[in-house]
């Protein structure tokens, strides 16, 4: 429990501070008055004032906020709403931009830290009839050596490469049971029959060996960039999979995320940093959704003003819409949190 709480709060604080710093820095640089930089949501636990800005720690650990002067009202001195459309778009999108950039740092650090890996040979145990693997000539007893030239040293490697290329043709280097090798072309399926997987194989890792791996910073940084891009693609493919019904839509609130964070933290600092990077990308995408109270919802009003050639939605109307959106968001989080608690009581986990 202690590991879960500490790990969850640590990850949450890093993600929130990065996001809010994006808004804070761009607002200050644009001459917008920042009244408060808050970690968590009110009621306020403690605060200090430095210059014109109050820095606060709040009781509800579900996010953070940067309270800027006149977010909807251009009549307020040094208000956000009084700035140009381009400036407002920059300030409002800067939080998500920071959450897109943060994983580059987190993943690079994760690759520099020694971490354990299980490597071995990826053996084919079963091949589903009429599956892409069967049509390509892959048979039980074969060893899958690489995907698009990238070594497949474990089940997780193969799974990652396949799910990065759903719907696209990939080349798998196969070593047959008679020791001959062959490059075969396979198209992983978005929506395979139940129990078959994207290419239709059951695999295992034979001759498994546990090794410790880390990279120097000059290798870790470019690898971190590549891993960040791949993580974004996996996240996008997961969203598409949920939309088309290929994978179940499983939502996690703060309690569910805390549970997962605690389980990942037990595997070490490096996996925890990788999970934090995934959450950061998640947060960046969700915040840019065009929903009231989120950054994306505020961006919609700015774009609407641009389309209407400078005619604004009345500040009171916009403020009311965001207030209603925030209330609905809190209600949704409460419902998901209730489901998380019921699932945890039942002994279930979101990690397979």
C-alpha positions as CSV (number, residue, x, y, z in Angstrom):
1,X,0.0,0.0,0.0
2,X,2.8,2.4,0.9
3,X,4.6,1.7,-2.4
4,X,1.3,2.3,-4.3
5,X,0.6,5.6,-2.6
6,X,4.2,7.0,-2.9
7,X,4.6,5.9,-6.5
8,X,1.1,7.2,-7.6
9,X,1.6,10.6,-5.9
10,X,5.1,10.9,-7.3
11,X,3.9,10.2,-10.9
12,X,0.9,12.4,-10.5
13,X,2.9,15.4,-9.2
14,X,5.4,15.1,-12.1
15,X,2.6,14.9,-14.8
16,X,0.6,17.7,-13.3
17,X,3.5,20.1,-12.7
18,X,4.7,19.5,-16.3
19,X,1.3,20.2,-17.7
20,X,0.6,23.3,-15.7
21,X,4.1,24.7,-16.2
22,X,3.3,24.7,-19.9
23,X,0.4,27.0,-19.3
24,X,2.2,29.0,-16.7
25,X,5.4,29.7,-18.7
26,X,3.6,30.6,-21.9
27,X,1.1,32.8,-20.0
28,X,3.9,34.7,-18.2
29,X,5.8,35.1,-21.4
30,X,2.7,36.5,-23.2
31,X,2.1,39.1,-20.5
32,X,-1.0,37.3,-19.1
33,X,-1.4,37.8,-15.3
34,X,-1.4,34.5,-13.5
35,X,-3.3,34.7,-10.2
36,X,-2.7,31.2,-9.0
37,X,-0.7,28.0,-9.7
38,X,-2.5,25.2,-8.0
39,X,-1.5,21.5,-7.4
40,X,-4.7,19.6,-6.8
41,X,-8.2,21.1,-6.6
42,X,-9.7,23.1,-3.7
43,X,-10.2,23.2,-0.8
44,X,-6.8,24.8,-0.3
45,X,-4.4,23.2,2.2
46,X,-1.6,25.7,2.1
47,X,-0.3,28.4,-0.1
48,X,2.4,31.1,-0.5
49,X,2.3,34.3,-2.6
50,X,5.3,35.4,-4.7
51,X,4.7,38.5,-6.6
52,X,1.3,38.6,-8.2
53,X,0.9,34.8,-8.2
54,X,-0.3,32.5,-5.4
55,X,1.2,29.0,-5.4
56,X,-1.2,26.5,-3.6
57,X,-1.4,22.9,-2.5
58,X,-5.0,21.7,-2.6
59,X,-6.9,18.8,-1.0
60,X,-8.3,16.9,-4.0
61,X,-5.4,15.2,-5.9
62,X,-7.1,14.9,-9.3
63,X,-5.2,17.4,-11.2
64,X,-4.0,21.0,-11.1
65,X,-4.7,24.4,-12.5
66,X,-3.3,27.7,-13.6
67,X,-5.8,30.5,-12.9
68,X,-5.2,33.3,-15.3
69,X,-6.8,36.7,-15.3
70,X,-9.9,37.0,-17.5
71,X,-9.8,33.6,-19.2
72,X,-13.2,34.4,-20.9
73,X,-13.4,38.2,-20.3
74,X,-11.2,40.5,-22.4
75,X,-12.1,43.6,-20.3
76,X,-10.0,42.3,-17.3
77,X,-6.5,43.9,-17.3
78,X,-3.8,41.7,-18.6
79,X,-6.4,39.0,-19.3
80,X,-5.9,35.9,-21.4
81,X,-9.0,36.7,-23.4
82,X,-7.5,40.1,-24.4
83,X,-4.6,38.5,-26.2
84,X,-4.5,37.5,-29.9
85,X,-6.0,34.3,-31.1
86,X,-2.6,32.8,-31.8
87,X,-1.3,33.7,-28.3
88,X,-4.4,32.2,-26.7
89,X,-4.1,29.0,-28.7
90,X,-0.4,28.7,-27.7
91,X,-1.2,29.2,-24.0
92,X,-4.1,26.8,-24.0
93,X,-2.3,24.0,-25.9
94,X,1.0,24.4,-24.0
95,X,0.0,22.0,-21.2
96,X,-0.7,19.2,-23.7
97,X,2.5,20.0,-25.5
98,X,4.5,19.7,-22.3
99,X,2.9,16.3,-21.7
100,X,4.0,15.2,-25.2
101,X,7.5,16.4,-24.5
102,X,7.8,14.9,-21.0
103,X,7.9,11.3,-22.2
104,X,11.0,12.0,-24.2
105,X,12.8,12.8,-20.9
106,X,11.2,10.0,-18.9
107,X,11.9,7.3,-21.5
108,X,15.5,8.4,-22.0
109,X,16.1,8.2,-18.2
110,X,14.3,4.8,-18.1
111,X,16.8,3.5,-20.7
112,X,19.8,4.8,-18.8
113,X,18.8,3.1,-15.6
114,X,19.8,-0.6,-15.3
115,X,16.7,-2.8,-15.8
116,X,16.0,-6.5,-16.1
117,X,14.9,-8.0,-19.4
118,X,13.9,-11.5,-20.2
119,X,15.3,-12.6,-23.6
120,X,15.1,-15.9,-25.5
121,X,13.7,-17.5,-28.6
122,X,10.1,-16.8,-29.6
123,X,8.7,-20.2,-30.4
124,X,5.4,-20.9,-32.2
125,X,3.2,-23.3,-30.2
126,X,0.0,-23.2,-32.2
127,X,-1.2,-21.6,-35.5
128,X,-4.9,-20.8,-36.0
129,X,-6.4,-22.2,-39.2
130,X,-6.8,-19.7,-42.1
131,X,-5.0,-17.0,-40.0
132,X,-2.4,-14.6,-41.5
133,X,0.3,-16.7,-40.0
134,X,-1.0,-19.9,-41.5
135,X,-1.5,-18.3,-44.9
136,X,2.2,-17.1,-44.7
137,X,3.4,-20.7,-44.0
138,X,4.3,-20.3,-40.3
139,X,4.0,-23.6,-38.5
140,X,4.1,-24.9,-35.0
141,X,7.8,-25.4,-33.9
142,X,9.0,-22.4,-35.9
143,X,11.1,-19.7,-34.3
144,X,10.2,-16.0,-35.0
145,X,13.5,-14.2,-35.2
146,X,12.6,-10.6,-36.2
147,X,9.9,-8.3,-37.4
148,X,10.8,-5.7,-40.1
149,X,14.4,-6.3,-39.3
150,X,14.0,-5.7,-35.5
151,X,15.1,-8.7,-33.4
152,X,12.2,-10.4,-31.5
153,X,13.9,-11.5,-28.3
154,X,10.8,-12.1,-26.3
155,X,7.0,-12.5,-26.5
156,X,6.6,-8.8,-25.5
157,X,8.9,-7.7,-28.4
158,X,6.8,-9.6,-30.9
159,X,3.6,-8.3,-29.4
160,X,4.8,-4.7,-29.5
161,X,6.0,-4.9,-33.1
162,X,2.8,-6.5,-34.3
163,X,0.6,-4.0,-32.6
164,X,2.6,-1.1,-34.0
165,X,1.7,-2.3,-37.4
166,X,-1.9,-3.4,-37.3
167,X,-3.4,-3.4,-40.8
168,X,0.0,-3.0,-42.4
169,X,2.1,-5.7,-44.1
170,X,5.1,-6.7,-42.0
171,X,8.0,-9.0,-42.7
172,X,8.8,-11.7,-40.2
173,X,12.1,-13.7,-40.4
174,X,11.1,-17.3,-39.5
175,X,13.4,-20.2,-38.6
176,X,11.7,-23.4,-39.4
177,X,12.1,-26.6,-37.5
178,X,14.5,-27.9,-40.2
179,X,16.8,-24.9,-39.4
180,X,16.0,-23.2,-42.7
181,X,15.1,-19.5,-42.6
182,X,12.6,-17.6,-44.6
183,X,11.1,-14.0,-44.7
184,X,7.3,-14.1,-44.8
185,X,4.8,-11.3,-45.2
186,X,1.9,-11.0,-42.8
187,X,-0.8,-8.4,-42.2
188,X,-1.8,-8.2,-38.5
189,X,-5.6,-8.0,-38.1
190,X,-7.4,-5.2,-36.3
191,X,-10.2,-7.4,-35.3
192,X,-9.2,-11.1,-35.2
193,X,-11.5,-13.9,-34.1
194,X,-11.6,-14.3,-30.4
195,X,-8.6,-16.1,-28.9
196,X,-6.5,-15.9,-32.1
197,X,-4.5,-12.7,-31.8
198,X,-3.6,-10.3,-34.6
199,X,-1.7,-12.9,-36.7
200,X,-3.1,-16.1,-35.3
201,X,-0.3,-17.7,-33.3
202,X,0.3,-18.9,-29.7
203,X,3.9,-18.3,-28.7
204,X,6.3,-18.9,-25.9
205,X,9.8,-17.7,-25.0
206,X,12.2,-20.7,-24.9
207,X,15.7,-20.7,-23.4
208,X,14.7,-17.6,-21.4
209,X,17.5,-15.6,-19.8
210,X,17.3,-12.7,-17.4
211,X,19.7,-9.9,-18.3
212,X,20.4,-6.4,-17.0
213,X,20.4,-3.7,-19.6
214,X,21.1,0.1,-19.8
215,X,22.3,2.6,-22.3
216,X,24.7,5.6,-22.2
217,X,22.9,8.9,-22.6
218,X,24.0,9.4,-26.2
219,X,22.2,6.2,-27.1
220,X,19.3,6.5,-24.6
221,X,18.1,9.9,-25.9
222,X,17.5,8.8,-29.6
223,X,16.1,5.5,-28.4
224,X,13.8,7.4,-26.0
225,X,12.5,9.5,-29.0
226,X,11.8,6.3,-31.0
227,X,10.1,4.7,-28.0
228,X,8.0,7.8,-27.4
229,X,6.8,7.7,-31.0
230,X,6.0,4.0,-30.7
231,X,4.2,4.5,-27.5
232,X,2.0,7.2,-29.1
233,X,1.2,4.8,-32.0
234,X,0.3,2.0,-29.6
235,X,-2.0,4.4,-27.7
236,X,-3.6,5.5,-31.0
237,X,-4.1,1.9,-32.1
238,X,-5.6,1.0,-28.7
239,X,-8.1,3.9,-29.1
240,X,-9.0,2.7,-32.6
241,X,-9.3,-0.8,-31.3
242,X,-11.8,0.2,-28.7
243,X,-13.8,2.3,-31.2
244,X,-14.2,-0.7,-33.6
245,X,-14.8,-3.1,-30.8
246,X,-11.6,-5.1,-31.2
247,X,-10.6,-4.6,-27.6
248,X,-12.8,-4.0,-24.6
249,X,-13.1,-0.3,-23.5
250,X,-11.6,-0.3,-20.0
251,X,-11.5,3.0,-18.2
252,X,-9.5,3.7,-15.0
253,X,-10.0,6.6,-12.6
254,X,-7.6,7.9,-10.0
255,X,-8.0,4.7,-7.9
256,X,-7.5,2.4,-10.8
257,X,-4.4,4.3,-12.0
258,X,-3.0,4.2,-8.5
259,X,-3.5,0.4,-8.4
260,X,-1.7,0.0,-11.7
261,X,1.1,2.4,-10.7
262,X,1.7,0.4,-7.5
263,X,1.9,-2.9,-9.5
264,X,4.3,-1.4,-12.0
265,X,6.4,0.2,-9.3
266,X,7.1,-3.2,-7.9
267,X,9.0,-4.1,-11.1
268,X,11.4,-1.2,-10.7
269,X,12.1,2.4,-11.4
270,X,12.6,1.9,-15.2
271,X,9.1,0.3,-15.8
272,X,7.6,3.0,-13.6
273,X,9.1,5.8,-15.7
274,X,7.8,4.0,-18.8
275,X,4.4,3.9,-17.4
276,X,4.6,7.5,-16.4
277,X,5.5,8.4,-20.0
278,X,2.4,6.4,-21.2
279,X,0.2,8.3,-18.7
280,X,1.7,11.6,-19.9
281,X,0.8,10.9,-23.5
282,X,-2.7,9.8,-22.3
283,X,-3.1,13.1,-20.4
284,X,-1.9,15.2,-23.4
285,X,-4.5,13.6,-25.7
286,X,-7.4,13.6,-23.3
287,X,-6.8,17.3,-22.4
288,X,-6.9,18.3,-26.1
289,X,-10.3,16.7,-26.6
290,X,-12.9,19.4,-27.5
291,X,-14.8,19.0,-24.3
292,X,-15.9,21.9,-21.9
293,X,-13.6,22.5,-19.0
294,X,-10.7,20.8,-20.8
295,X,-8.0,22.7,-22.7
296,X,-9.5,21.4,-25.9
297,X,-12.9,22.8,-25.0
298,X,-11.4,26.3,-24.4
299,X,-9.5,26.0,-27.7
300,X,-12.9,25.4,-29.5
301,X,-14.2,28.7,-28.3
302,X,-11.1,30.5,-29.6
303,X,-11.4,28.8,-33.0
304,X,-15.1,29.6,-33.0
305,X,-14.2,33.3,-32.5
306,X,-11.7,33.1,-35.4
307,X,-14.4,31.5,-37.7
308,X,-16.9,34.2,-36.7
309,X,-14.3,36.9,-37.5
310,X,-13.8,38.1,-34.0
311,X,-17.3,37.7,-32.6
312,X,-17.0,36.1,-29.2
313,X,-19.3,34.0,-27.2
314,X,-20.4,36.1,-24.2
315,X,-18.0,35.5,-21.3
316,X,-20.7,34.5,-18.9
317,X,-22.1,31.9,-21.4
318,X,-18.6,30.5,-22.0
319,X,-17.8,30.4,-18.3
320,X,-21.1,28.6,-17.5
321,X,-20.5,26.0,-20.2
322,X,-17.0,25.3,-18.7
323,X,-18.5,25.1,-15.2
324,X,-21.1,22.6,-16.3
325,X,-18.4,20.6,-18.2
326,X,-16.2,20.5,-15.1
327,X,-19.2,19.3,-13.0
328,X,-19.9,16.5,-15.5
329,X,-16.2,15.6,-15.6
330,X,-16.1,15.3,-11.8
331,X,-19.2,13.2,-11.9
332,X,-17.7,10.9,-14.5
333,X,-14.5,10.5,-12.5
334,X,-16.6,9.7,-9.4
335,X,-18.5,6.9,-11.3
336,X,-15.3,5.4,-12.7
337,X,-13.7,5.6,-9.3
338,X,-16.6,3.7,-7.8
339,X,-16.2,1.0,-10.5
340,X,-12.4,0.9,-9.7
341,X,-13.1,0.3,-6.0
342,X,-15.6,-2.5,-6.8
343,X,-13.1,-4.1,-9.1
344,X,-10.3,-3.9,-6.6
345,X,-12.6,-5.4,-3.8
346,X,-13.3,-8.3,-6.2
347,X,-9.5,-8.9,-6.5
348,X,-9.3,-7.9,-10.2
349,X,-6.6,-5.9,-11.9
350,X,-6.4,-3.9,-15.2
351,X,-2.9,-5.4,-15.8
352,X,-3.3,-8.8,-17.7
